[in-house]
Amino acid sequence: MKNKSATHDLSTSLINYPASTSTQGVIAANETLETLCSKSPSQIPIYLEKCIQFIEQNGGFEQEGLYRVPGNQTHLAEVEKRFLKYGEFDVSSFDTPVHVAATALKSFFSCLPESLIPTAYHLRWKQIMMVSDDIKKIDGIRDALAILPVSNQKVLQYLVTHLTKVSCSPKTVMNSNNLSKVWTPTLFRPVFASYEELSSGIIAFQLALEMLIFNSHSLFNQSF
């Protein structure tokens, strides 16, 4: 499944998607995904839960271009500041609250000190996508999920469960393929040494994420 337009879009930007070297957004300098999960009864970071709950409960599944259409960055800064100060997630006063919440969600993952699917695991994911048989690809993804750190597994499942719901809503016009294009740079933050690696690598990660979203019910045992 080779997508030339996706390759072109990404090749016009930087080759590298490095891990964050400084914390930002709602994540303090000493926090990791594991520590954020440990502070929540559900083992899902509170801010992440609030973002997704707002989107799902306030018409997110009816918003065309959800996650493709960006929210206002000034509004995002206000949301993050309020959450840090009061522990509240409030986007209700903005003109496009759902898109602000969606942008806040993506920003959360971009601000983590390490990508949700860490760099150390990327080669395995690329190798899985080189297999020609789709059933073997799915089995490979299942095995790759099992070796991720526990916090990463739980958060990835929580997010993908949400993205699957988004993909199933015709009004969003965001199927699993479209969502994979939007979310791959954020969830993988891949690093490539050349444009040749970019061309093959980013497509492999996009395909992996697309298959993960499309087959989420069989790849994850527990439901949220």
N, C-alpha and C positions, 0 to 999 in steps of 0.2 A: 504494500500500500504506500506508494511514493507520492508525496504531495509537493509538487514543484513550487506552488505559491507560498507554502509555509517556509520552504527553504529560502526562497527569495526574500521574504519578509525578514527573516532572522539574519540572513547574510549581510543585510544592509546595516545591521547594528554591530555591536562588539562581539567578538568571538567568545570571550570569556564571560562567565557568569560566576564570579568568585563568591565564596562564602563571606558573610558579613564580618567585617573586622571591627565594627563598633556597634553597640546596641542602640536601638532607636525605637520610635513608636511607643508601644505600651510595655516593652520588655526591658527590664533593668539590666545593668551591666553584668551582674552576677547570676543572671537567670538563664536556664537552659530549658529545653522542652520537657525534660524529666522533672525539673523542679516546679515548673508551671503546672504539670499534670498532678504532682503530689499535693498541691494546694487545693485541689478541687475534689469534692466527694465523688464525682463521676469519673475522675481521672482524665478528664478532658479540660484543657485550659478554659477558665471562666470567660475570658474575652472572646475566645473562639466560639463557645457555646452561645453567647449573647448575640454575636453576629449572625450565626446561622439561624437561630430561633427567630430573630427579627425578620430575616429574609423570608423564611418559610411561613411566618404567621401574618405577614403584611403584604401579600400580593406578589412575592418574588417570582412565583411560578407563572405569573402573567406578564412579566417584564421582558419585552423583546430585547435580545442582546445582553442578557444578564451575564456579568463578568467580562463582556467584551466592551460595553459602554462604561467608561470610567466615571467615578464620582468626583465631585469638586475637592481638590486637594486642601483648600482652606478649610472646608467643612470637615474633612478627615482629621486635620490637625486639631480642630476644636473637639471632635469626638474623643481622640486619644488623650488630650489634655484633661478632659472632664473625667474620663475613666481613671486616669492616674490619680486625680485629686479626690474624687468622690466614690470611685468604684461603680459608677453608673454608665450604662451604655444608652445614649439618647441621640437618635437621629431624626426624631419626629418633626423638628422645626424646619428641616431643610426641604427644598423644592422637590428633590428626587431622593427621598430617604433610603429606598431600597438599593439604589446604585451606590450611595455613600456607604451603606453597610457592606455591600459586596466589595467595594474598594478597601474598606477597613479589614475585611477578611483576608484578602490577598496581601495586604500590607503586613498583616500579622506574620504570615509565613515568610515574607521577604526579610523581615526584621529578626527572625530567629538567628542565633549565632551559627547554626548549621542547617543546611537544607533538610527538608522532611525526609527525602530519600538521599542519605548522605553520599558524598563522593566516593567513599570506599566501596560502595555497593554498585556503582554505575557499570563497571565492566560486566558484571554478572547479568544485569538487565539487558545490556546490548547483546551479549551472547545469546540470551534467550530469544531475542527478536530475530536472530539469524536463522533459527530453526524454521523449516518450511511448513511443517504441520501445525495447524492452529491449536489442536488439542494438546500437543506437546508444549506449545507456547504457554497455554493456560496453566498446565501442570508446572511449568518452569516459574511462572509468576507466583503461583501458590507457594512454591518452595522458597522463592526470593522474599516473599512477605514474611515467611516463618523465621527467617534469620535476622530481620530488622530488630533493632532495640524495641523492647516492649512498648515504651511510650510512643515511639514512631508508628508501630503497628496500630495501636489504638486510635491515634489521631488520624492516621491515614484512612482507616476504616470509617471513622466518623465523617471525615470530609468527603470521601468517595461515595458514601451512602447518600449524602446530601446532593452531590453532583449527579448521581444517578437519577434522583427525583427531578432535578432540573432538566436533564436530558430527555426525560419522559413527558415533559410538558411541551406540546407543540407551540404554544404561544411564545416561549422564550426563543425559539429558533436556534437553540443551542443543543445540538445532539452530542453524542459522545466524541465524535470527531472534532467538532468545533470547540468543545470544552478542553480537549487535550491540547489543542494548539494554544489556547489562552493560558492554560495552567502549567504546561511543561516547564517553561523557563523558571517559574516560581518554585515548583516542587522539587526540581532536580538541580537547578543552578549549574548546568553542565559547563565544563571547561574543555575547550578544544584548542589544539596546537596549530591547526590549519583549517582553511575553508573546506578542504576535502573531508576532514573529520567532522566538520560542522554539517556538511551535506548529508552524510550517512548517519551521524550520531543523533542529531536532533530528531530526525525522522524515526529512528528506533525508539527513542524515549516517548515521542508522541504516540506511536503505535502501542507501546506498552501501557501508557496511561489510558488510551482509548479502550483497549481490551479490558483494563482493570475496571473502568466505569461500566462498560457494556456487560461484563460478566460478574459484577460485584456480588450478586446474590449467591453465586456458586463459589466465589473465592473467599468470602468471609462467612464465618460460622455464626457469629452473634449479630443480632440486629439492634440498631439504635432507634 
